[in-house]
Amino acid sequence: MTTYKTAEDYVKCLQGKKLFLIGDSTLRQFIMHFTEGIKIVKYFRYHETGWGSWEKTLEALNMEKDIYISYKRHGFPLESFVFFYFMDDMYTSRQIDRQPGGKDTIFVITMGQHFRQFPLKLFIRRALNIRRAVERLFLRSPETKIIIKTENTRETNAPPERIGDFHGYTQYIVLREVFQGVNVGFVDAWDMTVASASETVHPSGHTFEGVATGLMCILGHSYVFWGARRAEVRPNGRQLGVPRSEAVVRWIGVPGMVWSVVVPEVTRFAELDRPPDVLVLHAGGNDLGQRSMRELIRDVKYDYLRLLEAFPGMIIVWSDVVARTAWQMAWSVDRVNKARIKVNKEVGRFVARNGGGGG
């Protein structure tokens, strides 16, 4: 995956392209970042800065590099404490239908914050309408890029019954389900804002920058699940000291997970979000005592090569199976611990020979 750290990196990516941002103020931050942050484009017919006139449609241009970026709200429902002219708004599906698309056209779509205080069926209906509009767009312009940005978490003191994160998480799950099987990309802003503990609906710059940085995924059984909980109370949090400007760290802990679940779980994650740049695997411990050591080693090696073939460029790190005082379905703890040591040695060497890491 290409990472974007400088204005020049963004210019190279967006040169000759049209970027349509459709959503709420959390997506407006993107055009603010491009115009007022890294300054790769300039506003057209807009002379304010920051959150001034947030309800307005924005356009920004870079004539030299042929870059066009626009932002427009997703239409009702919209919660606002200032006057705005509702005739300026248009539903997301209508906005998509009005564009021809093409290989140099990118849509970034988000919805959620303004829907929280309304029945869930309204959100579901709107999401389905957007999916149909995306499918129509692909029929006329299959090379168009569509990116779905999930909603951010909010402040912890936000009214929970009206706009709390319980409603947001429900909508987050719905959005992922609705776009299953559609050739769209996902920016998992929900996971990013949870990981960064931003506690604000408009997080600071490092969370936005995390969208374009590398992705490290830690996958495993209950050890990973509880490891994530433990990391939350540590000084460096779930990031484990990794700068967010370099990579975002995701934790996927599945209690009771056995090795056969690893490849399907990685594939599912890649479809919902994106393939991780670095994948740390801590699995296999629940298999020991239930199957032979040789079978486990064989399957781990085979699946390792399958993952490399499916996701070229991904670095896979093997995390050693740790000792236990008790193993499920094992009549001898000592024998299973000896098998564990052999598994760690053989798999660790195999991973190292094939470009991975271990320890």
C-alpha positions in Angstrom: 0.0 0.0 0.0 1.2 3.5 -0.9 1.4 5.9 2.1 0.8 9.6 1.8 2.8 11.8 4.1 3.6 15.0 2.1 1.6 17.4 -0.1 3.6 16.1 -3.1 2.4 12.5 -2.4 -1.2 13.7 -2.5 -0.7 15.6 -5.6 0.8 12.6 -7.4 -2.3 10.6 -6.4 -4.9 13.1 -7.3 -3.4 14.7 -10.4 -5.8 14.7 -13.3 -8.7 13.4 -11.1 -12.0 14.6 -9.9 -12.8 13.9 -6.2 -16.5 14.2 -5.0 -17.0 14.3 -1.2 -20.6 13.6 -0.3 -21.6 13.5 3.4 -21.5 15.5 6.6 -19.0 17.8 8.4 -16.8 14.8 9.2 -16.1 14.5 5.5 -15.9 18.3 5.1 -12.7 17.9 7.1 -11.1 16.3 4.1 -11.5 19.3 1.8 -10.4 21.5 4.6 -7.3 19.4 4.9 -6.6 19.7 1.2 -7.1 23.5 1.1 -6.1 24.8 4.5 -3.8 22.0 5.7 -1.5 20.7 3.0 -2.7 23.4 0.5 -2.7 21.4 -2.7 -5.9 23.1 -4.0 -7.5 26.5 -3.6 -11.2 27.2 -2.9 -13.3 28.5 -5.8 -15.8 31.2 -4.9 -15.4 30.6 -1.2 -13.4 33.1 1.0 -13.9 31.8 4.5 -11.7 29.3 6.5 -12.3 26.7 9.2 -16.0 25.8 9.9 -17.4 29.1 8.6 -20.6 28.4 6.6 -20.2 24.7 7.0 -23.5 24.1 5.2 -22.3 25.5 1.9 -21.2 23.4 -1.1 -17.5 23.8 -1.6 -15.3 23.5 -4.7 -11.5 23.6 -4.8 -9.1 23.5 -7.8 -5.5 23.1 -8.8 -5.4 24.3 -12.4 -1.7 23.4 -12.9 -2.2 19.7 -11.8 -5.7 19.4 -13.1 -7.2 18.5 -9.7 -10.9 19.1 -8.9 -12.3 18.5 -5.4 -15.9 19.2 -4.2 -17.8 18.8 -1.0 -21.6 18.6 -0.8 -23.9 17.5 2.1 -25.9 14.3 1.8 -29.3 15.8 2.1 -31.9 15.4 4.8 -31.9 14.6 7.7 -29.5 17.5 8.6 -29.1 18.8 12.1 -28.0 22.4 12.2 -28.2 25.4 14.6 -27.8 28.0 11.8 -30.0 29.0 8.9 -29.4 27.3 5.6 -31.2 27.1 2.3 -32.6 23.6 1.9 -32.9 23.8 -1.9 -29.1 23.7 -2.1 -29.1 20.1 -0.7 -29.6 16.9 -2.7 -29.8 13.3 -1.7 -26.6 11.3 -2.2 -28.1 8.9 -4.7 -29.3 11.9 -6.8 -25.8 13.4 -6.7 -24.3 10.1 -7.9 -26.8 9.8 -10.7 -25.9 13.2 -12.0 -22.2 12.4 -12.6 -21.0 10.4 -15.6 -18.1 8.8 -13.6 -15.0 7.4 -15.3 -11.5 6.1 -14.4 -10.4 9.5 -13.2 -13.5 10.1 -11.0 -13.6 9.2 -7.3 -16.5 9.4 -4.9 -16.1 9.4 -1.1 -19.4 8.9 0.7 -20.3 9.1 4.3 -23.5 9.2 6.4 -24.5 8.5 9.9 -24.1 11.4 12.4 -27.3 13.2 11.4 -29.3 9.9 11.2 -28.7 8.8 14.8 -31.8 10.5 16.3 -34.1 9.0 13.7 -35.5 5.4 13.3 -32.9 2.9 12.0 -35.2 2.0 9.0 -34.6 5.5 7.6 -30.8 4.9 7.6 -31.3 1.4 6.0 -33.5 2.8 3.3 -31.0 5.6 2.5 -28.1 3.2 2.4 -29.9 0.8 0.0 -30.8 3.8 -2.3 -27.1 4.7 -2.3 -26.1 1.2 -3.1 -28.5 1.1 -6.1 -27.1 4.4 -7.3 -23.6 3.0 -7.1 -24.6 -0.1 -9.1 -26.1 2.2 -11.8 -22.9 4.2 -11.8 -20.9 1.0 -12.3 -23.1 0.0 -15.3 -22.2 3.2 -17.2 -18.7 3.7 -15.8 -17.3 0.5 -14.2 -13.9 2.1 -13.7 -15.2 4.8 -11.2 -13.7 4.5 -7.7 -16.2 4.5 -4.8 -15.0 4.8 -1.2 -17.4 4.5 1.8 -16.2 6.3 4.9 -17.9 5.0 8.1 -18.9 7.5 10.7 -16.7 8.8 13.6 -17.3 8.2 17.2 -18.6 11.2 19.2 -18.0 12.9 22.5 -18.7 10.8 25.6 -20.9 13.5 27.0 -23.2 13.5 23.9 -26.8 12.7 24.7 -26.7 8.9 24.6 -30.4 8.3 23.8 -30.4 10.8 20.9 -27.0 10.8 19.3 -24.9 8.4 21.3 -22.4 6.0 19.9 -24.8 3.1 20.4 -26.8 4.3 17.5 -23.6 5.0 15.5 -22.3 1.5 16.0 -25.7 0.1 14.8 -25.5 2.2 11.7 -21.8 1.2 11.2 -22.8 -2.5 11.1 -25.7 -1.7 8.7 -23.5 0.2 6.3 -21.0 -2.7 6.1 -23.8 -5.2 5.5 -25.5 -3.1 2.8 -22.4 -2.8 0.7 -21.4 -6.4 0.9 -20.5 -7.7 -2.6 -20.2 -4.3 -4.1 -16.8 -3.2 -5.5 -16.3 -0.3 -3.1 -13.5 0.6 -0.8 -14.0 1.3 2.9 -12.3 3.8 5.2 -13.0 2.5 8.7 -13.2 5.8 10.5 -15.1 4.2 13.3 -12.3 1.9 14.1 -9.7 4.7 13.7 -11.5 7.0 16.0 -11.9 4.2 18.6 -8.2 3.3 18.3 -7.1 6.9 18.8 -9.6 7.6 21.6 -10.4 10.9 20.0 -13.8 11.4 21.9 -14.8 14.1 19.5 -16.9 14.0 16.4 -14.3 16.2 14.5 -11.0 14.6 15.6 -7.6 16.2 15.3 -5.3 15.9 12.3 -3.6 12.7 13.3 -6.8 10.7 12.9 -7.3 12.0 9.4 -3.7 11.3 8.5 -4.3 7.7 9.7 -6.6 7.2 6.7 -3.7 7.4 4.3 -1.1 5.6 6.3 -0.1 1.9 6.7 -2.3 -0.6 8.4 -1.0 -3.2 10.9 -3.5 -5.9 12.0 -3.0 -8.2 15.0 -5.2 -11.3 14.6 -5.6 -14.1 17.1 -7.6 -15.8 19.8 -8.6 -14.6 23.2 -5.0 -13.5 24.0 -5.3 -10.8 21.4 -8.8 -9.9 22.6 -7.5 -9.3 26.2 -4.2 -7.9 24.9 -6.2 -5.1 23.3 -8.0 -4.4 26.5 -4.8 -4.3 28.4 -3.2 -2.0 25.8 -6.0 0.5 26.2 -4.9 1.4 29.7 -1.2 1.6 28.8 0.5 5.0 28.0 0.8 4.2 24.3 -2.6 2.6 24.0 -3.6 0.3 21.2 -1.0 1.9 18.9 1.8 0.2 21.0 4.0 3.2 20.4 3.7 3.1 16.6 3.3 6.7 15.3 -0.1 7.1 13.7 1.7 9.0 10.9 3.2 5.7 9.9 0.6 3.0 10.6 -2.7 2.4 12.3 -2.8 -0.7 14.6 -6.0 -2.8 14.5 -6.7 -5.6 17.0 -8.9 -8.6 16.0 -9.3 -11.0 18.9 -11.7 -14.0 18.4 -12.1 -16.0 21.6 -11.8 -19.8 20.9 -10.3 -19.1 17.5 -8.6 -22.1 15.8 -6.2 -22.0 12.9 -8.8 -22.9 10.2 -10.5 -19.6 10.8 -7.4 -17.5 10.0 -7.6 -17.3 6.2 -11.4 -16.6 6.1 -11.0 -13.9 8.8 -8.2 -12.1 7.0 -10.1 -12.3 3.7 -13.3 -11.0 5.4 -11.3 -8.1 7.0 -9.7 -7.2 3.6 -13.1 -7.2 1.9 -14.6 -4.9 4.5 -11.7 -2.6 4.9 -8.4 -3.2 3.0 -5.6 -5.7 3.2 -3.2 -5.0 6.0 0.3 -4.0 5.2 1.6 -6.0 8.2 -0.3 -9.0 9.6 0.6 -10.3 13.1 -0.8 -13.8 13.6 -1.1 -15.2 17.1 -3.1 -18.4 16.5 -2.7 -22.2 16.7 -2.6 -22.5 20.5 -6.2 -23.7 20.6 -5.4 -26.4 18.0 -2.7 -28.0 20.2 -4.1 -30.9 22.1 -6.9 -31.3 19.6 -4.9 -32.3 16.5 -1.5 -33.5 15.7 1.5 -31.2 15.7 2.5 -32.2 12.2 -1.0 -31.4 10.8 -0.9 -28.0 12.4 2.6 -27.2 11.0 1.5 -28.3 7.6 -1.7 -26.2 7.6 0.1 -23.1 8.9 2.7 -23.3 6.1 0.1 -23.9 3.5 -2.1 -21.0 4.6 0.9 -18.7 5.0 1.6 -19.2 1.2 -2.0 -18.8 0.4 -2.1 -15.4 2.2 1.0 -14.2 0.4 -0.5 -15.2 -3.0 -3.8 -13.5 -2.2 -2.3 -10.3 -0.8 1.1 -9.6 -2.5 3.3 -7.2 -0.5 1.8 -8.0 2.8 4.3 -8.8 5.6 3.2 -11.6 7.9 4.6 -11.9 11.4 4.3 -15.2 13.3 3.7 -14.7 17.1 4.9 -17.7 19.0 2.3 -19.9 20.7 2.8 -19.3 24.5 3.0 -21.9 27.2 -0.1 -22.8 29.2 -0.8 -24.6 32.4 -3.7 -26.4 30.8 -4.6 -27.4 27.3 -8.1 -28.3 26.1 -8.6 -32.0 25.4 -4.9 -32.8 26.3 -4.1 -35.6 28.7 -0.4 -34.5 29.1 0.5 -30.8 29.6 4.2 -31.5 29.2 3.8 -33.3 25.9 1.7 -30.4 24.4 4.2 -27.8 25.6 7.0 -29.7 23.9 4.9 -29.8 20.7 4.3 -26.1 21.1 8.1 -25.5 21.1 8.6 -27.5 17.9 5.7 -25.7 16.2 7.2 -22.3 17.1 10.7 -23.3 15.8 9.6 -24.8 12.5 7.0 -22.2 11.6 9.2 -19.4 12.7 12.0 -20.6 10.4 9.6 -21.1 7.5 8.1 -17.6 7.9 11.6 -16.0 8.1 12.7 -17.9 4.9 9.7 -16.5 3.1 10.0 -12.9 3.9 8.1 -12.7 7.2 9.0 -12.2 10.8 8.5 -13.9 14.1 9.1 -14.1 17.8 
